[in-house]
Amino acid sequence: MRPYLTIYKTLLHLNLSALVAYRANFISNIISSISWGVFSIVSIVLLTSKTTVIYGWKREEILLLTTTYSVLIGLFHTLFSKNFERFSRMILYGRLDSILLKPIDSQFLISLWIVNYASLTRIILGIGLTFYFLHQLNIVLSPFIVVSYILITAMSLILLYSIWFIVATLTIWFPRLSNIVEFM
């Protein structure tokens, strides 16, 4: 376990170095991430502008669900989505062997090589809006609710990762499906 933490710490440092080298790309990714977060909130507000209840869900409850989704997708994009794009490119160009021959778990290297720091803004925006909508709904936070929320979000992240990984591994047998990651 200790070598993996050391390697991951090194990968985080390398990703931070790349971020400093390509600052304009980082800023445009932050703007894009914030835009998607705001777009999801605005779309729900527009869809519920004529009514306050949809199938028993109040507008604030739908917005709370949307902000939770924003946190989940922000976590996924921060940790995994760029890695799945890289994985499909590696298979398409025949570079997967270099990962498979390294003396470390290949799934670890494939899944955690790139960290997208720009998606952290979506997580922060989602958490802030989650607290705002919790206040709007007068939901009192207890330790049980917080732990349950974190566990459900973690399980959702694991499920989302698993589905993406299954779909991405299809490119091993069918290399022409390299665009399937963009489809996901």
C-alpha positions in Angstrom: 0.0 0.0 0.0 2.8 2.4 0.8 4.4 2.2 -2.7 1.0 3.0 -4.2 0.7 6.1 -2.0 4.2 7.2 -3.0 3.4 6.7 -6.7 0.1 8.5 -6.4 1.8 11.4 -4.6 4.3 11.6 -7.4 1.5 11.5 -10.0 -0.3 14.4 -8.2 2.9 16.4 -8.3 3.4 15.7 -12.0 -0.2 16.7 -12.8 0.3 19.9 -10.8 3.4 20.6 -12.8 1.5 20.1 -16.0 -1.2 22.5 -14.7 1.4 25.2 -14.0 2.9 24.7 -17.5 -0.5 25.0 -19.3 -2.2 27.7 -17.3 -4.5 28.9 -20.1 -5.9 25.4 -20.6 -6.5 25.2 -16.8 -8.4 28.5 -16.7 -10.5 27.5 -19.7 -11.3 24.1 -18.0 -12.3 26.0 -14.9 -14.6 28.3 -16.9 -16.1 25.2 -18.6 -16.6 23.4 -15.4 -18.3 26.3 -13.7 -20.5 26.8 -16.8 -21.7 23.2 -16.8 -22.5 23.5 -13.1 -24.4 26.8 -13.6 -26.1 25.4 -16.7 -27.5 22.4 -14.8 -28.9 24.6 -12.1 -30.4 27.2 -14.5 -32.0 24.4 -16.6 -33.8 23.0 -13.5 -34.9 26.5 -12.5 -36.3 27.1 -16.1 -38.0 23.7 -16.2 -39.7 24.3 -12.9 -40.5 28.0 -13.5 -44.2 27.4 -14.1 -44.7 24.8 -11.3 -43.2 24.2 -7.9 -43.9 20.5 -7.6 -43.1 17.7 -10.2 -44.2 14.2 -9.2 -44.1 15.1 -5.6 -40.6 16.7 -5.8 -40.3 20.4 -4.8 -38.0 22.6 -6.9 -35.5 22.9 -4.0 -35.4 19.0 -3.7 -34.7 18.7 -7.4 -32.0 21.3 -7.2 -30.5 19.5 -4.2 -30.4 16.3 -6.3 -28.8 18.3 -9.1 -26.1 19.7 -6.8 -25.4 16.2 -5.5 -25.0 15.0 -9.1 -22.7 17.9 -9.7 -20.5 16.8 -6.7 -20.5 13.2 -8.0 -19.6 14.2 -11.6 -17.0 16.6 -10.4 -15.3 13.8 -8.4 -15.5 11.5 -11.4 -14.0 14.1 -13.8 -11.3 15.0 -11.3 -10.2 11.4 -10.8 -11.2 9.2 -13.7 -12.6 10.7 -17.0 -9.3 11.9 -18.5 -7.8 8.5 -17.6 -10.5 6.6 -19.6 -9.9 8.9 -22.6 -6.2 8.1 -22.2 -6.9 4.4 -21.9 -8.9 4.3 -25.2 -6.1 6.2 -27.0 -3.4 3.8 -25.6 -5.3 0.8 -26.9 -5.9 2.5 -30.3 -2.2 3.4 -30.7 -0.9 0.1 -29.2 0.7 1.6 -26.1 -1.1 -0.5 -23.5 1.8 -3.0 -23.3 4.0 -0.4 -21.7 1.5 -0.2 -18.8 1.0 -3.9 -18.5 4.7 -4.7 -18.2 5.3 -2.3 -15.3 5.8 -4.0 -11.9 2.7 -2.3 -10.4 -1.0 -2.9 -10.8 -2.0 -1.9 -14.3 -5.6 -0.8 -13.3 -4.1 1.6 -10.7 -1.9 3.2 -13.4 -4.6 3.3 -16.0 -7.3 4.7 -13.6 -5.3 7.3 -11.6 -2.5 8.6 -14.0 -4.2 12.0 -14.7 -5.9 14.2 -12.2 -8.0 17.0 -13.5 -7.7 19.8 -11.0 -10.0 22.1 -12.9 -13.0 19.8 -12.0 -12.4 20.6 -8.3 -14.3 23.9 -8.9 -17.4 21.9 -9.8 -17.1 19.9 -6.6 -16.7 23.1 -4.6 -19.7 24.8 -6.4 -21.8 21.6 -5.9 -21.0 21.4 -2.1 -21.7 25.1 -1.6 -25.0 24.9 -3.4 -25.9 21.6 -1.6 -25.5 23.4 1.8 -27.6 26.3 0.4 -30.4 24.1 -0.7 -30.2 22.1 2.6 -30.8 25.4 4.4 -33.6 26.3 2.0 -35.3 22.9 2.8 -34.7 23.4 6.6 -32.9 20.0 6.7 -30.8 19.7 9.9 -27.6 17.9 9.4 -26.7 15.1 11.8 -23.6 13.0 11.8 -25.6 10.1 10.5 -26.9 12.1 7.5 -23.5 13.4 6.6 -21.9 9.9 6.8 -24.8 8.4 4.8 -24.4 11.1 2.2 -20.7 10.5 1.9 -21.2 6.7 1.7 -23.9 7.0 -0.9 -21.8 9.4 -3.0 -18.8 7.0 -2.7 -20.8 4.0 -3.8 -22.2 6.0 -6.7 -18.7 7.0 -7.7 -17.6 3.3 -7.6 -20.6 2.3 -9.6 -20.0 5.0 -12.2 -16.3 4.0 -12.4 -17.2 0.3 -12.8 -19.6 1.0 -15.7 -17.1 3.3 -17.5 -14.3 0.8 -16.9 -16.4 -2.1 -18.4 -17.3 0.1 -21.4 -13.7 1.2 -21.8 -12.4 -2.3 -21.8 -14.5 -3.1 -24.8 -11.9 -1.2 -26.8 -9.4 -3.9 -26.0 -11.4 -6.4 -28.1 -12.8 -3.9 -30.5 -10.2 -1.1 -31.1 -12.5 0.7 -33.5 -14.7 1.6 -30.5 -12.2 4.1 -29.3 -14.9 6.8 -29.5 -17.1 5.0 -27.0 -15.5 6.9 -24.2 -16.7 10.2 -25.7 -20.2 8.6 -26.1 -20.2 7.9 -22.4 
